[in-house]
Amino acid sequence: MKDRRKIAWLIIGCLIIVSIMVGSYRNITSEKQNNSLWGNLSVDNTLSEKVIEGEGTNKVAVIRINGVITDSSSDPSSYLYDSQGTTSESVIKQLNMAEKDENVEAVILQIDSPGGSVVAGDTLLSALEKFRSSGKRLVAVMRETAASAGYMVALPAEKIFANKATQTGSIGVIMQLADYQSLYDKIGVKPIVIKSGQMKDIGNPGRDMTSEERDVLQSMIDESYNDFVAAVSKWRKLEESRVRELADGRIYTGRQAKELNLIDDFGNQQDAINYIKGELGVDALTIIEYQAGPLGGIISSLFERISIGGELQNLIKKQGINNKLMYLWVL
């Protein structure tokens, strides 16, 4: 067990070093605009286009939203919470490329996510609403899971496909806090907090939460919940009262979601492609996706493929959602 922990901390140390190197590299490249090796390399500021299948001038871009959705790569949980997490930054960058390319007629969102942070969900929802207003088509395909924020980001799509067994819904907001008071008592630790105001250490795990503090946090939860309900009501054309009946946080199967008008049809990516062909009146489409530049791809792969010991990984997962408002289906 000790050896596993040492290996895990060694891996984390290496990741920190790589992050510092990447940060330093970015600073260097911003200062050196010449023909040197540094000036020609790219980390992840540029994306290239990769053809998946098909042919023809008309293109459809596939954008994948996998794992927990975070606001940016600066959030440690974007790499460590889930091996294939997605940042709102990366999705928005791809949406911008698709919007600027006059040959891209549509975007297919491939979603396999239990949700993510409220900030990330709201940011992506706004970006997808903007893309939809550009006049280009937007279709969503739910895979194994498209819950909470994973469901929210599908809302602006003109058509939502899912498998009959897809796990979706979980419309709601959660914040998880810990209470370590009993543990502190057992080990003889007494936290001391010096603060400027009554609510400054709200959520402090070393003491009981007061009713006033609970009310403050609940009001924050309610604000985000109301935003989520309003978005579902707007895009699914359901009365808010009906959405609130459905939005108690529960998960739905794809079959149940279709009956409740939370999705449109059963299908996969090929069904989405066929739908877009029919809407555009074309027989052929080139299906593309966007990928990071060479060095950015290597670094991303490094982060995505590292496997951290189970005990430490569970700790990171819990810490990744503590003290945050989350549109997340928590198992």
N, C-alpha and C positions, 0 to 999 in steps of 0.2 A: 504493500500500500504506500509506504514511504517513497519507494522508487517511482511509483506512478505519479505521485505528487511532484517529485523533483522534475520528472520529465515534462509534466504539464506546465510547471512554472518556467522551465527552460524554454518551452515552446512560446509561451506568452512573452518572455523576455526577447526572444528572437523577433516576434511580431512587432514589438515596440521599436526595436532597432530598425527593422525594415521601414516602419512608419516614419521614423525620424529621417532615414535616408531619402525616402520619397519626398518628404516635406522639404528637405534641403535641396533635393534635385529640382523641385518646382521653383524654389527661390532662385536657383542658379539660372534656370531656363528663362525666367522672367527678366533677368538682367543681361543675359548673353544672347543677343540677336545677331549671331554671325553664322559662319559655315562650319563651325566646330561640330564634333560628335554630339555634344550636349544640345546644341541648337537644333539638331535634326531629329532627335528622339522625342517621342511623345509618351506621356504616362497614360492618362485617360481623358484628356481634354477633347480628343477627337474620336469619332466613331466611324467605322467603315461599314460598307454595305455588303452583305453576303447573300447570294442567291440560294434559296432552299430548294425550289422546284419551279417548273413551268417556264413559259416563254411569252414574249409579247411586250409591248410598250407599257401597258397598264400594269401597275404594281400594287401589291398589298403587303404592308409591313406587319409582321408578327412581333408583338411586344409581350414579353413574359413577365408576369408578376408572381414570383415564387417565394414561399417562406414568409417570415415575419416582415412587415413593411415598416421601415424606419424613415426618419426625415432626411438623414444624410449619412455619409460614410464616417462622419466624426463620432457617431453614436457607436460605442463598442459593440452593442448588441446586433448591429447590422452585419457583423462578421461572426460573432461568437454565439449569438442566440440561436441562429439557425444556419446550417451550412450553405444554404442557397437563399439567403435573405435578399430583399429588394429595397432600394432606397428610392424615395420620391424624386430625388435629383436625377437618378439614372433614367427613370421612366420619362420625366419631363424632357430630358435631353433627346430621347428617341422620338417623342411626340413632335418636338420642334423640327427635327430633321424630316419627319414624314410630312409635316405641314408645309415646309418650304419646298419640297420636291414636287413639282407639278405633275410628275408621272405617277405619284402615289395616290391612288384613288380611295384607299381605305386602310384602316388599321384593325387588326384582330388582337384583342387582349386575351392572352392565354393565362388564366388565373388558377393558381394552386396555393392558396394562402389562408391561414387562420385569422388574418387581420394584422393589426399593428397599432402604432401610436395614433392618438387623436390628431395630432399636428400633421403627421404623414398622410393620414386618411383625408383630412380636409384639404390639404395641399394638392393631393392627386385629384380629388373630386373637382376642384376648381380648374385644374389644368385640363382635365378631360372634358369638362363643360366648354372650355374655351376652344378646344380642338373640335368638338362637335359643332360649334357655331361657325367654324371655318367653312363648312359645307361638305367636308370630306366624311365618308362613312366610317362609323365606329361600331364594331361588333364584339361581343364578349363571349368567350368560351370558358365555362367552369369545368375544372377537372375533378380531382379527388375532393378538394375542399375550397370553398370560396365563402368564408364566414366573416362576419363583422366588417372590418375595413375591407376584407377581401370581397365581400358582397357590395359594400358601398361603392368601390371603384368601378363596378360593373354597371351601376345605375344609368350613367349617361349614354350607354350603348343603345342603338336603335333596336337591337335584337340581342337577347341573352340566351345562349344555349347552355345546357347542362346535361350531365348524365342522370339517369333516373336515381342513381345511388349517390350522387354528389352530396356532400354535407355543406349546406349553405344556411343563410339566415344569421342567427345569433346577433340580431339587431339590438345593440345596447352598448353600454360603457362600463368599464370596470377600473378600479384602482385597488391595488393590493398593498397592504401595509403589514408590518410584523409587530408583535408584542413580545419583547424579550425580558419583560420585567421578572417573571418567575425564574428564568434562567440566570439573570443577574443576581437575584437573591441567593440562588444555590451556590454560585461561585464567588459570592462576596464582592460583587462589583456594584458601585453606586454612581450612576452617571450624574455629572454636575453640569448644568446649563445656565449660562448667563446670557440674558436676552434683553432686547430693547422693547419688546411688546408682548402682550399676552399670547398672541398667536404665532410668534416668531418660530417656535419649534413644533408647529403643528405636525402631527404624525410621528413624533418622537417615540421610538420603539421601547424606550426605557421607562415609560409610565403609562397609566391609563389615559385614554382619550376622553376629553370632556364632551358633554352634549353640545356645547357651543361649537367646538372644533368639528364634530361630526356634521353639524348643520352646514358649516362652511364648505366642507368637502362635498357634501351631498348636493349643495347648490351648484358646484362646479360640474359634478356628474350630470345633473339635470340639464344644465345649459348645453352640454355636448350631446346628450340624449335627444333633446328637442331638435337640434340641428340635424341629427341622423334621421329622426322621424320625418322632418320636413323634406329632406332629400328624397326619401323613399316615396312619400306622398306625391311629390312633384313629378318624379321620373316614372313611377309606376302607375300614376293617375289613380291613386287610392285616397279615400277620405282619411284625414289624420286620425280620426277616432278609430278607423279600421286598422290603420298601421299600428297604433298603440296596443290594440288587442293582440296583434301578431308579434309585437316587439317586446317580449318579456325576456329576451336573451336566449330563448331556446334555439336549438339547431333543427333544421328541416332537411329532409331528403329532397333530391331534385324533383321526384314525383309529387311530393307534398307542396313544394315551392311552386310548381306549375299550377296546381289546383288553386293555390292562394294568389296567383297572378304576381308572384315575386320573380319569376322568370318567364320566358316566352315559349321555348320549345326544347325538345331533347335533341342532342347532336354533339358532334365533335368539330375539330378544326376543318375537316373536309366539308362538312355540312355548312359551316360558316363561309367557306370559299365558294361553294355552289350557290349559296344565298346571294353573295356579293356579285357573282357572275350574272345571276338573274336580274338583280337590281340595276346593274350597269349595262346589261344587254350585250355582253361579250362572251366569247367562247374560251378565251385564253387569258390567264393572268400569270404574272411573275411574282412568286411569293418570296419575300426577302426578310431578313432580320438585320439588326445592327449589332456590331461587336466592337469592343474596345480596341485601341491601338496596341501595337506589339508588346511594349513594356507593361502597359496597364493590364493587358490580358494575362501576362505571366504573374503579376502581383495578385490580381483577383483570384486566379486559379490557386495560388499559394494559400490565400486565406480560406478559400472555399473547401480545399481538400484536406486541411489539417484536421485531425481528429483528436479532440481533447478528452482526457479520462472522464469516465461517467460521473464520478462524484463531483469533480470540479465543474463539469459542464452543467450539471443540475444547479449548482450554486450560481453560475453565471446567468442561467435562464431566469432564475428567481430574481436576481438583482437587476436584470435587464428590464423588468416590468415594475419593480417597486417604485412607489412615489410618482408614477406617471398615469395620466389619463389614457386609457387604452380602448380602442375598438378592437377587441381581441377575444377570440373563443379560447378560454383557458381550460385545459384538461386537468 
